[in-house]
């Protein structure tokens, strides 16, 4: 799972996985990955493809990744 890869600190690996998917959750992950990278513009682009998520919703990227995990576990 790409989120687990990101939580393990492998930004590149997680990004490679995220690029293969085009649903709102993958877009959310993609947005967080670009937030972690410091690419604010690209992050905002991916947040726009999510279902109502926003750049400012989480200050901490790791916390946001955990929120994605919780969402997937539902």
N, C-alpha and C positions, 0 to 999 in steps of 0.2 A: 504494500500500500504506500502510495506516494507521501502521505502525511507522516507515516512512521519513518520514512527515509528522511524527510525534512527535520523531524524531531531528533533524529540521530545526528544531524548536522551536515548531511550531504545535500546541499542546496542544488548542485548540478544534477545529481541523480533524481531528486524529486522533480526538478523542472523538466527533465527528459520524459518522465512518466506523465506529468500533468499536460504536456503538449499533445499527448495522444488522445485526450478526451475533450469534449466540447459541450458538457452539460453545466448547469449553474454551480454545482459543487466543485467541479474541476476548475471552473473559472474563479471561484472563491480561493481555492488553493493557489492557483496561478497568481492571483492578486496578492496574496500574502507573501508568496515567494519573491515577487518583485518588490514588495515593501521591505522585505529582509535585505534584498540586494541594494536598496536605496534608490531604486528607479521609480520615483513617485508617479511620473506621467504614465508609464506602462502599468503600474499598479492600479491607478484610477481607471484606465482602459478596461482592465479585467474585472474590477469591481462593478463597472457598468453592465457587465454580462451576467452578474449574479442575480439572485432573487432578493433584492433589497438590502444587500450588505454594503457597507461603506468603509472607506479608508480610516475614518476617525472612530469607528465603532470600538476598536481595540487599540490600546496604546502599545501593548506588548505582543509581538508576533508569535512567540511561543504559546502564550495564552490563547491566541486566536487559533493556532494549529490544534490545540487541545479542544477548542470549541468545535472545530470541524470533526474531530474524532467523536465527540459526544453526539453530534448531529448524525453521523454515519451509523452510530450504534443504536439509534432509535428504531 
